[in-house]
Amino acid sequence: MSYLETTKDVYKEAALTPDVGLCCTTNPIWEFPGLKIPKIMQEMNYGCGTTVHASDLTNNPKMLYVGVGGGMELLQFSYFNRTKGGVIGLDVVDEMLEASRKNFKIAEQENDWFKSEFVDLRKGDALNLPIEDNSIDVAAQNCLFNIFKAEDLKKAIAEMYRVLKPHGRLVMSDPTCEQPMNEELRNDERLRALCLSGSLPINEYVKMLTDAGFGTIEIRARKAYRILDPKHYPTDEVIFIESIEIAAIKDPVLPDGPCVFTGKAAIYYGDEAFFDDGNGHILLQNQPLAICNKTADQFAALNRDDIYISEATYHYTGGGCC
């Protein structure tokens, strides 16, 4: 049995018998005004963060969500596009699709505005999306891509890139790990399916996205997630796993490389009203400007004593230099 078949079995079980403790279950239950999340959706909430950001979802975007879970984030997305088929939900597990259909009927009873037809549920594989090129404004996945091994992950990211419109957004939440993991952990198919042993370091994860052609990367959150300890897992040391929320934007990669925002800022505190670096970056006196890592390096190379560059917070909410 391949690791992908093991993953299907795990989530078939989770669809038939909701498991509150399975996998992740740490993404917030956003309840926007007029939006009620059914209890069953909360119990089937198998994500490690959120992919629902109101700033991404203006003007009725066409949305794609891969790995439907209990349907919670599909319901949240449909709050922003209340048209028939405005949100497409894909999954390879028939039982999870059927569970979501039932959950949407409950959501209809609890939300006057919601209709199940807002969500187009389809059977589909992340490695071969049944979606047209350049047709999606916002694509999302939550705690799915970390399950894939390297070659499959490249395929999944390439497929998301293909279906997005120019300047479209791929919004994700996944576990990450900066410590090395041994091969026993990496090759444990169930631990990979449970969103543990497939975790990559953030820089590797980001490089996968930029290699696929995404020109702008925004790391929006980074937080504690899980511990793998020697008493319960095949490891000689305690391994700390975090989760990140990240957006990859289908912008062109600039000649000097992609823009990766990790929460850094620059502050000019010289005697003039502003500082202009001649490359499109203007710093107003004592006003912080969010900057990408590339711009941070460019400012640092100036060796000025009147520009302060803060460390990465791994929390970026827009309004940056690019």
C-alpha positions as CSV (number, residue, x, y, z in Angstrom):
1,M,0.0,0.0,0.0
2,S,1.4,3.5,-0.9
3,Y,1.4,6.4,1.5
4,L,-1.3,8.0,-0.5
5,E,-3.6,4.9,0.0
6,T,-2.8,5.0,3.7
7,T,-3.9,8.7,3.8
8,K,-7.1,7.8,2.0
9,D,-7.9,5.1,4.6
10,V,-7.2,7.5,7.5
11,Y,-9.6,10.1,6.2
12,K,-12.2,7.6,5.2
13,E,-12.3,6.5,8.8
14,A,-12.4,10.2,9.9
15,A,-15.4,10.8,7.5
16,L,-17.3,7.8,8.8
17,T,-16.5,8.5,12.5
18,P,-15.6,12.1,13.2
19,D,-12.4,12.2,15.3
20,V,-12.0,15.4,17.3
21,G,-8.4,14.5,18.2
22,L,-7.3,13.4,14.7
23,C,-4.5,15.2,13.0
24,C,-4.6,18.9,13.5
25,T,-7.9,20.4,14.7
26,T,-6.3,23.7,15.6
27,N,-7.7,26.1,13.0
28,P,-9.9,28.9,14.3
29,I,-13.7,28.6,14.0
30,W,-14.3,32.0,12.3
31,E,-18.0,32.9,12.7
32,F,-18.5,36.0,10.6
33,P,-21.6,38.1,11.1
34,G,-24.6,35.9,10.2
35,L,-22.4,32.8,9.8
36,K,-23.0,29.8,12.1
37,I,-20.6,26.8,11.9
38,P,-22.5,23.5,12.6
39,K,-21.1,21.5,15.5
40,I,-20.4,18.5,13.2
41,M,-18.2,20.7,11.0
42,Q,-16.2,21.7,14.1
43,E,-15.8,18.1,15.1
44,M,-14.5,17.3,11.6
45,N,-12.2,20.3,11.5
46,Y,-8.9,18.7,10.3
47,G,-6.8,21.7,9.7
48,C,-3.7,23.3,11.3
49,G,-4.6,27.0,10.8
50,T,-6.9,29.0,8.6
51,T,-7.0,29.7,4.9
52,V,-9.9,32.1,5.2
53,H,-8.8,35.7,5.0
54,A,-11.4,38.4,4.2
55,S,-8.8,40.5,2.4
56,D,-8.3,37.8,-0.2
57,L,-12.1,37.4,-0.8
58,T,-13.4,40.6,-2.2
59,N,-15.6,40.9,-5.3
60,N,-17.0,37.3,-5.4
61,P,-13.8,35.4,-6.2
62,K,-14.0,32.0,-7.8
63,M,-12.5,29.7,-5.2
64,L,-11.1,26.2,-5.1
65,Y,-10.5,24.2,-1.9
66,V,-8.6,20.9,-2.1
67,G,-9.2,18.3,0.7
68,V,-12.7,19.2,1.9
69,G,-12.7,17.7,5.4
70,G,-16.1,18.3,7.0
71,G,-16.8,21.3,4.9
72,M,-16.1,24.1,7.4
73,E,-13.8,26.2,5.3
74,L,-15.9,25.6,2.2
75,L,-18.8,27.1,4.2
76,Q,-16.6,30.0,5.3
77,F,-15.5,30.6,1.7
78,S,-19.0,30.5,0.4
79,Y,-19.9,33.4,2.8
80,F,-17.9,35.5,0.3
81,N,-19.3,34.1,-2.9
82,R,-23.0,33.3,-2.6
83,T,-23.4,32.1,-6.2
84,K,-24.1,28.6,-7.6
85,G,-20.8,26.8,-7.8
86,G,-18.8,29.8,-6.6
87,V,-16.7,27.5,-4.5
88,I,-15.3,24.2,-5.8
89,G,-14.4,21.6,-3.2
90,L,-12.3,18.6,-4.3
91,D,-11.4,15.4,-2.5
92,V,-10.3,11.9,-3.4
93,V,-12.2,10.3,-0.5
94,D,-15.8,9.5,-1.4
95,E,-16.9,9.2,2.2
96,M,-15.5,12.7,3.0
97,L,-17.4,14.2,0.0
98,E,-20.6,12.5,1.2
99,A,-20.1,13.7,4.8
100,S,-19.6,17.2,3.6
101,R,-22.8,17.0,1.6
102,K,-24.7,16.0,4.7
103,N,-23.0,18.7,6.7
104,F,-24.0,21.4,4.2
105,K,-27.7,20.4,4.7
106,I,-27.3,21.1,8.4
107,A,-25.5,24.4,7.5
108,E,-28.6,25.3,5.4
109,Q,-30.8,24.9,8.4
110,E,-28.6,27.0,10.6
111,N,-27.8,29.8,8.1
112,D,-30.6,31.5,6.2
113,W,-28.3,32.8,3.5
114,F,-26.5,29.5,2.7
115,K,-27.5,27.1,0.0
116,S,-25.6,23.8,-0.7
117,E,-25.5,24.7,-4.4
118,F,-23.0,27.5,-3.5
119,V,-20.4,24.7,-3.2
120,D,-19.6,22.4,-6.1
121,L,-18.3,19.2,-4.6
122,R,-16.2,17.1,-6.9
123,K,-14.1,14.0,-6.7
124,G,-10.6,15.1,-7.7
125,D,-6.9,14.5,-7.1
126,A,-4.6,17.3,-6.0
127,L,-2.0,15.9,-8.4
128,N,-4.3,16.2,-11.4
129,L,-6.9,18.9,-10.7
130,P,-10.0,18.6,-12.9
131,I,-10.0,22.4,-13.3
132,E,-9.4,24.6,-16.3
133,D,-6.2,26.7,-16.6
134,N,-6.2,30.3,-15.3
135,S,-9.8,30.0,-13.9
136,I,-9.5,30.4,-10.2
137,D,-9.0,33.5,-8.1
138,V,-8.2,31.9,-4.7
139,A,-7.1,28.3,-4.2
140,A,-6.6,26.8,-0.8
141,Q,-5.5,23.7,1.1
142,N,-5.2,23.1,4.8
143,C,-2.9,20.5,6.2
144,L,-2.8,18.5,3.0
145,F,0.4,19.4,1.1
146,N,2.7,18.4,4.0
147,I,1.5,14.8,3.5
148,F,3.0,14.6,0.0
149,K,6.6,13.4,-0.6
150,A,8.8,15.8,-2.6
151,E,7.9,14.8,-6.2
152,D,4.2,14.7,-5.5
153,L,4.4,18.0,-3.6
154,K,6.0,19.6,-6.7
155,K,3.1,18.2,-8.8
156,A,0.5,19.5,-6.4
157,I,2.0,23.0,-6.3
158,A,2.3,23.1,-10.1
159,E,-1.3,22.1,-10.5
160,M,-2.4,24.9,-8.2
161,Y,-0.3,27.4,-10.2
162,R,-1.8,26.2,-13.4
163,V,-5.4,26.7,-12.4
164,L,-4.9,30.1,-10.8
165,K,-5.6,33.3,-12.8
166,P,-2.7,35.8,-13.1
167,H,-2.3,37.4,-9.7
168,G,-4.4,34.7,-8.1
169,R,-3.6,33.4,-4.6
170,L,-2.8,30.0,-3.2
171,V,-3.6,30.2,0.5
172,M,-2.3,27.4,2.7
173,S,-1.8,26.2,6.2
174,D,0.7,23.4,6.9
175,P,3.0,22.0,9.6
176,T,6.7,22.8,9.3
177,C,9.7,21.6,11.2
178,E,13.2,23.1,11.3
179,Q,14.8,20.1,13.0
180,P,15.9,17.1,10.9
181,M,13.8,13.9,11.1
182,N,15.1,10.4,10.9
183,E,14.1,8.1,8.0
184,E,11.9,6.0,10.2
185,L,9.7,9.0,10.9
186,R,9.8,10.2,7.3
187,N,8.8,6.8,6.0
188,D,6.0,6.1,8.6
189,E,3.0,6.4,6.3
190,R,0.4,6.8,9.1
191,L,2.4,9.6,10.8
192,R,2.7,11.3,7.4
193,A,-1.1,11.0,6.9
194,L,-1.6,12.5,10.4
195,C,0.3,15.6,9.3
196,L,3.4,15.0,11.4
197,S,6.4,13.4,9.7
198,G,6.0,15.2,6.3
199,S,6.7,18.6,7.8
200,L,9.4,20.6,5.9
201,P,11.6,23.5,7.1
202,I,10.0,26.8,6.1
203,N,12.8,27.8,3.7
204,E,12.4,24.5,1.8
205,Y,8.6,24.9,1.7
206,V,8.9,28.5,0.3
207,K,11.5,27.4,-2.3
208,M,9.0,24.8,-3.6
209,L,6.6,27.6,-4.2
210,T,9.0,30.1,-5.8
211,D,10.5,27.3,-8.0
212,A,6.9,26.7,-9.3
213,G,6.8,30.4,-10.4
214,F,5.0,32.2,-7.6
215,G,6.6,35.6,-7.5
216,T,5.3,36.8,-4.1
217,I,5.1,34.8,-0.9
218,E,3.4,36.1,2.3
219,I,4.0,34.2,5.6
220,R,1.0,35.3,7.7
221,A,1.3,33.3,10.9
222,R,3.7,30.9,12.5
223,K,2.7,29.1,15.7
224,A,3.3,26.0,17.9
225,Y,1.7,22.8,16.7
226,R,3.0,19.5,18.0
227,I,5.8,17.6,19.8
228,L,7.3,14.3,18.7
229,D,8.9,12.8,21.8
230,P,11.0,9.6,22.3
231,K,8.4,8.0,24.6
232,H,5.7,8.0,21.9
233,Y,7.5,8.3,18.6
234,P,10.6,6.7,17.0
235,T,13.0,9.6,17.7
236,D,16.0,10.0,20.0
237,E,15.2,13.7,20.6
238,V,12.2,15.9,21.2
239,I,11.1,17.4,17.9
240,F,9.1,20.6,17.8
241,I,6.7,21.2,14.9
242,E,5.1,24.5,14.1
243,S,2.3,25.4,11.7
244,I,2.4,28.3,9.2
245,E,-0.2,30.2,7.3
246,I,1.1,31.3,3.9
247,A,-0.1,32.8,0.7
248,A,1.6,32.4,-2.7
249,I,0.6,34.9,-5.3
250,K,0.9,34.2,-9.0
251,D,2.8,37.3,-9.8
252,P,5.8,37.3,-12.2
253,V,9.1,36.5,-10.5
254,L,11.2,39.7,-10.8
255,P,14.7,39.7,-12.4
256,D,16.3,39.9,-8.9
257,G,14.1,37.1,-7.5
258,P,10.8,36.5,-5.7
259,C,9.5,38.7,-2.9
260,V,9.2,36.7,0.3
261,F,7.5,38.5,3.2
262,T,8.4,37.2,6.6
263,G,7.3,40.1,8.8
264,K,10.4,42.3,8.5
265,A,10.1,46.1,8.6
266,A,12.5,49.0,7.8
267,I,12.4,52.3,9.8
268,Y,14.3,55.4,8.6
269,Y,15.3,57.7,11.5
270,G,17.6,60.2,9.7
271,D,17.2,64.0,9.5
272,E,15.3,64.2,6.2
273,A,11.6,63.8,5.8
274,F,12.1,60.6,3.9
275,F,14.7,58.3,2.3
276,D,14.4,57.2,-1.3
277,D,16.7,54.3,-2.3
278,G,16.1,54.9,-6.0
279,N,14.6,51.5,-6.5
280,G,11.0,52.3,-5.7
281,H,11.3,52.1,-1.9
282,I,10.5,55.3,0.0
283,L,10.9,55.3,3.8
284,L,9.1,58.2,5.6
285,Q,10.9,59.4,8.7
286,N,10.2,57.1,11.7
287,Q,7.4,55.2,9.9
288,P,7.8,51.5,9.6
289,L,7.5,49.9,6.1
290,A,6.9,46.2,5.7
291,I,9.6,44.8,3.5
292,C,10.4,41.5,1.8
293,N,13.6,39.6,2.6
294,K,15.1,40.7,-0.7
295,T,14.6,44.4,0.1
296,A,15.8,43.9,3.6
297,D,19.1,42.5,2.2
298,Q,19.3,45.5,-0.2
299,F,18.8,48.0,2.6
300,A,21.4,46.2,4.8
301,A,23.9,46.4,2.1
302,L,23.7,50.2,2.2
303,N,25.4,50.1,5.6
304,R,23.5,53.2,6.7
305,D,23.3,54.2,10.4
306,D,19.8,55.7,10.1
307,I,17.8,52.7,8.8
308,Y,16.7,50.0,11.2
309,I,15.7,46.6,9.9
310,S,13.6,44.4,12.3
311,E,13.9,40.7,12.5
312,A,11.4,38.4,10.9
313,T,8.2,37.9,12.9
314,Y,6.7,35.4,10.4
315,H,3.5,37.4,10.6
316,Y,2.7,39.6,7.6
317,T,-0.6,41.3,6.9
318,G,0.1,43.3,3.8
319,G,1.0,46.9,3.0
320,G,4.6,46.1,2.1
321,C,7.3,47.4,-0.2
322,C,6.4,45.6,-3.4
